[in-house]
Structure formats: structure tokens, C-alpha cells
């Protein structure tokens, strides 16, 4: 699952990793939340003859996918994630899975480990051990509102978590390796069945989970200190112990 993420690398780093050009400078974003605009990479229009850049564009989209057939967005759930196991067949995602696959650049994401007995949760900042940029698999749809204005919307694709991460959450976003960027984005030649081998959790050892404070819980907290490491909460419940009965009476 992915409910918050971060993009703190520079536009220059983004252009180099994703082979796009003309990305304007943008400030680091430490706590990106659903419904906010997010940076995405998509297969763009053909380049001019002689260009050595892949056909890719960097676009801002709203995080929360809206299928084109939705009549009233107010009555439709906010789709920030899509299960990779069913995305190719589910009505909300199958069109995007076939025609509008994207990459979502990120420096990492946040996840919460929840304790069912106490109701407490511990936030984790999950980032590549290399501290580099990662391209998460995503889907996009263009929605036209009642006024005729088009809104580009997006969602992350998730998979069952790997063994290393499963103690925090049972699902995690899919990271696409640089060598497979073009395969993932090429919707003209690569059908969903052709890229099914990419639909799995990141390999163990790729990411590290760092416990952080509850500051990340509020989308209004956007400063670097939300990524400051903390000691993880101890969810262990302390059982009340009764004093031993020594079979003697007490005056008190």
C-alpha cells in the first residue's frame, strides 16, 4: 500500500534517471498526500529525428485515479492504489493498465505498522538503501468534468509485500527497475500480459524502513524533520499483575 510518499531529489536528478528534458525546478516535497498534484513520467509524443531521448514526458497529475466513465466524482471512492493482481480486469483500472501506464518518481514512501490490540501505529519512512530515485509503477486516466475541463489523474500499483517488509504491512508499491522503464511505458507494443513479470514487490534488501514520528500523519506537516529517525514504539501490552495471596489476613 502507499498512502504518502516523498520526492526530495532535484529536477536535474529526475531528468537524468528518467531520461526526460525540460523539467522545471521544483522544491523538495517531504509529505505528498492523496488529491495533491504528483510528478509522473509517461510515454510522450515521438521526438524529432536525431533525438537520443526516449519518448517520455514529465507531467503533473492528481493523485487519485478517476476513470473516464465516472459520472459524479463525489460519489466515487478515492483510488490512490490499484492491486496489480486484478488491475488488468477490474473496470476501474483495465483501460489504464492497457493504454496509460506511467512511472511515479519518488525518493521513498511512508507506511504505518498498526497494532490491533492497542490501536497504536508506528510510521516508517521507506527509502531505497542507495538513497536514489525510484520509479514506482502507476496508472493514469484523463477525466473530463462537467465544465469540459480535463484532469489527469493517477494511482500507484501495489503487490503483496516481500518477506522483509511484511511485518510492517501486507502490501507495498511496485518499483520498476531502470532497465524496464521503457517496457512498462510502451503501451503501444506491450500489452499487460507482456509486462506481468514486473508486477511484484521490490526485492528484499532494496529498501530500508526507518521509524519516524507521528508528524507525518498530518499532510500539513511538510518539513524535513518528519523524516528524522525515532525509536519505534513498543506495542507490548503490560499485563496487570495481582499481588500474591499469602493466605494471611490484612488490616489494611
C-alpha positions as CSV (number, residue, x, y, z in Angstrom):
1,X,0.0,0.0,0.0
2,X,1.1,3.6,-0.4
3,X,-0.7,6.4,1.4
4,X,2.0,9.1,1.4
5,X,5.3,9.5,-0.3
6,X,8.1,11.9,-0.9
7,X,10.1,13.4,-3.7
8,X,13.1,15.3,-2.4
9,X,15.5,14.8,-5.3
10,X,16.2,17.6,-7.7
11,X,14.7,18.2,-11.2
12,X,18.2,17.5,-12.6
13,X,18.4,14.1,-11.0
14,X,14.9,13.3,-12.2
15,X,15.8,14.2,-15.7
16,X,18.9,12.1,-15.7
17,X,17.2,9.0,-14.2
18,X,14.0,9.1,-16.2
19,X,15.5,10.4,-19.5
20,X,13.2,13.4,-19.8
21,X,14.0,17.0,-20.6
22,X,12.7,20.4,-19.7
23,X,11.5,19.7,-16.1
24,X,11.3,23.0,-14.2
25,X,13.0,23.2,-10.9
26,X,10.7,22.2,-8.0
27,X,11.1,22.3,-4.2
28,X,11.6,19.1,-2.3
29,X,8.3,17.6,-1.1
30,X,8.5,15.6,2.1
31,X,4.9,14.6,2.6
32,X,2.9,14.1,-0.5
33,X,-0.7,13.2,0.2
34,X,-3.7,12.0,-1.9
35,X,-5.5,14.5,-4.1
36,X,-2.3,16.6,-4.4
37,X,-0.5,17.0,-7.7
38,X,2.2,14.5,-8.3
39,X,5.0,14.2,-10.8
40,X,4.6,11.4,-13.3
41,X,6.5,10.0,-16.3
42,X,4.6,8.9,-19.4
43,X,5.3,7.8,-22.9
44,X,5.1,11.0,-24.9
45,X,4.9,12.0,-28.5
46,X,7.6,10.9,-30.9
47,X,10.8,13.0,-30.7
48,X,12.4,14.9,-33.5
49,X,14.6,13.0,-35.9
50,X,18.1,12.5,-34.4
51,X,17.0,12.8,-30.8
52,X,18.6,10.3,-28.5
53,X,15.9,10.7,-25.8
54,X,13.2,8.1,-25.3
55,X,9.6,9.2,-26.0
56,X,8.9,10.3,-22.4
57,X,7.2,13.3,-20.8
58,X,7.1,14.6,-17.2
59,X,3.5,15.6,-16.3
60,X,1.7,16.7,-13.1
61,X,-1.4,14.6,-12.3
62,X,-3.8,14.5,-9.4
63,X,-3.1,11.6,-7.0
64,X,-6.4,9.7,-7.0
65,X,-7.5,8.0,-10.2
66,X,-10.8,8.8,-11.8
67,X,-12.0,6.5,-14.7
68,X,-13.4,8.4,-17.6
69,X,-16.8,6.8,-17.1
70,X,-17.4,8.2,-13.6
71,X,-20.5,10.5,-13.6
72,X,-20.1,12.1,-10.2
73,X,-16.6,12.1,-8.6
74,X,-18.2,13.0,-5.2
75,X,-19.9,9.6,-5.2
76,X,-16.8,7.7,-6.3
77,X,-14.1,6.4,-3.9
78,X,-10.6,7.9,-4.0
79,X,-8.5,5.4,-5.9
80,X,-4.9,6.1,-4.8
81,X,-3.7,2.4,-5.2
82,X,-4.6,-0.4,-7.5
83,X,-4.0,-4.1,-6.9
84,X,-1.7,-5.4,-9.6
85,X,-3.3,-8.9,-9.4
86,X,-6.6,-7.5,-10.7
87,X,-5.8,-4.2,-12.5
88,X,-6.0,-5.8,-16.0
89,X,-9.5,-6.9,-15.5
90,X,-11.1,-4.6,-13.0
91,X,-13.4,-1.9,-14.5
92,X,-11.7,1.0,-12.8
93,X,-8.2,0.1,-14.0
94,X,-8.3,-2.1,-17.0
95,X,-8.3,0.8,-19.6
96,X,-5.4,2.5,-17.9
97,X,-3.5,-0.8,-17.5
98,X,-3.7,-1.3,-21.2
99,X,-3.3,2.2,-22.5
100,X,-1.9,4.6,-19.8
101,X,0.8,3.1,-17.7
102,X,3.1,5.6,-16.0
103,X,6.0,5.9,-13.7
104,X,5.8,7.9,-10.5
105,X,9.2,9.2,-9.4
106,X,9.8,9.1,-5.7
107,X,12.5,9.3,-3.1
108,X,10.6,6.8,-0.9
109,X,7.2,6.3,0.7
110,X,5.6,6.1,4.2
111,X,3.8,3.2,5.7
112,X,2.2,2.6,9.1
113,X,2.6,-0.6,11.2
114,X,-0.6,-0.9,13.2
115,X,-1.1,-2.9,16.3
116,X,-4.6,-4.5,16.5
117,X,-4.5,-4.9,20.3
118,X,-3.5,-1.4,21.3
119,X,-4.8,0.5,18.3
120,X,-1.4,2.3,18.1
121,X,0.6,2.8,14.9
122,X,4.2,3.4,14.0
123,X,5.1,5.4,10.9
124,X,8.0,4.3,8.8
125,X,9.9,6.2,6.1
126,X,10.8,3.6,3.5
127,X,13.5,4.5,1.1
128,X,16.0,2.8,-1.3
129,X,19.2,1.9,0.6
130,X,21.0,3.6,-2.3
131,X,19.2,6.8,-1.4
132,X,18.5,7.2,-5.1
133,X,15.3,7.9,-7.1
134,X,12.9,5.1,-7.7
135,X,10.2,4.8,-10.4
136,X,7.0,3.3,-9.0
137,X,4.5,1.6,-11.3
138,X,1.4,3.7,-11.8
139,X,-1.7,4.0,-13.9
140,X,-3.3,7.2,-15.3
141,X,-6.7,8.3,-16.6
142,X,-7.9,11.6,-18.0
143,X,-11.2,12.7,-16.6
144,X,-13.4,15.4,-18.1
145,X,-15.6,17.3,-15.6
146,X,-19.0,18.9,-16.2
147,X,-17.4,22.1,-17.4
148,X,-15.4,20.3,-20.0
149,X,-12.1,20.7,-18.3
150,X,-9.7,17.7,-18.4
151,X,-8.0,16.4,-15.2
152,X,-5.1,13.9,-15.4
153,X,-5.4,11.5,-12.5
154,X,-3.1,8.7,-11.3
155,X,-2.8,5.8,-8.9
156,X,0.1,3.5,-7.6
157,X,0.1,-0.2,-8.4
158,X,0.8,-2.4,-5.4
159,X,1.7,-6.0,-4.8
160,X,1.9,-8.4,-1.9
161,X,4.8,-7.3,0.3
162,X,8.1,-9.2,0.3
163,X,9.0,-11.1,3.4
164,X,11.3,-8.4,4.7
165,X,8.5,-5.7,4.6
166,X,5.5,-7.9,5.6
167,X,6.0,-7.2,9.3
168,X,5.0,-3.6,8.6
169,X,2.3,-4.0,6.0
170,X,1.0,-6.8,3.8
171,X,1.3,-4.7,0.6
172,X,3.8,-2.3,-1.0
173,X,4.2,-0.3,-4.2
174,X,5.8,-1.9,-7.2
175,X,9.2,-0.5,-8.1
176,X,10.2,-0.7,-11.8
177,X,13.9,-1.1,-12.5
178,X,15.5,1.4,-14.9
179,X,16.2,-1.4,-17.4
180,X,12.4,-1.9,-17.6
181,X,11.2,1.7,-17.8
182,X,10.6,1.6,-21.5
183,X,8.8,-1.8,-21.4
184,X,6.5,-0.5,-18.7
185,X,5.7,2.7,-20.5
186,X,5.3,1.3,-24.0
187,X,1.6,0.7,-24.1
188,X,1.5,0.6,-27.9
189,X,3.6,-2.6,-28.1
190,X,3.5,-4.1,-24.6
191,X,0.1,-5.4,-23.5
192,X,-0.5,-6.2,-19.8
193,X,0.3,-9.8,-20.3
194,X,3.7,-8.8,-21.7
195,X,4.8,-7.0,-18.6
196,X,3.2,-9.2,-16.0
197,X,6.7,-10.3,-14.9
198,X,7.2,-6.8,-13.5
199,X,4.2,-6.9,-11.2
200,X,5.9,-8.0,-7.9
201,X,7.2,-6.4,-4.8
202,X,10.7,-5.0,-4.7
203,X,13.5,-7.5,-4.0
204,X,14.5,-7.8,-0.4
205,X,17.4,-5.6,0.5
206,X,16.4,-2.8,-1.9
207,X,14.6,-0.7,0.7
208,X,15.2,0.2,4.3
209,X,12.4,1.1,6.8
210,X,13.2,3.9,9.2
211,X,10.8,4.6,12.1
212,X,9.7,8.3,12.2
213,X,7.4,10.3,14.4
214,X,3.7,10.9,14.1
215,X,4.4,14.3,12.4
216,X,3.9,12.6,9.1
217,X,0.3,11.7,10.0
218,X,-0.8,15.3,9.1
219,X,-0.5,16.3,5.5
220,X,0.1,19.9,6.6
221,X,3.5,18.9,8.1
222,X,5.8,19.2,5.1
223,X,9.2,19.9,6.6
224,X,12.3,17.7,6.6
225,X,12.0,16.8,10.3
226,X,9.2,14.4,9.6
227,X,11.9,12.0,8.3
228,X,14.0,12.2,11.4
229,X,14.6,8.7,12.8
230,X,13.0,7.8,16.1
231,X,12.9,4.8,18.4
232,X,10.0,2.6,17.3
233,X,7.0,2.4,19.7
234,X,6.8,-0.6,21.9
235,X,3.4,-2.2,21.3
236,X,3.8,-4.8,24.1
237,X,0.9,-4.6,26.5
238,X,1.8,-4.6,30.1
239,X,-0.5,-7.1,31.9
240,X,-1.7,-6.1,35.3
241,X,-0.4,-8.4,38.0
242,X,-2.2,-9.2,41.2
243,X,-0.3,-9.4,44.4
244,X,0.4,-12.9,45.6
245,X,-2.1,-14.3,48.1
246,X,-0.2,-15.3,51.2
247,X,-3.3,-16.7,52.8
248,X,-3.0,-14.2,55.7
249,X,-5.5,-11.5,56.5
250,X,-4.7,-7.8,56.3
251,X,-5.7,-5.0,58.5
252,X,-5.4,-2.5,55.6
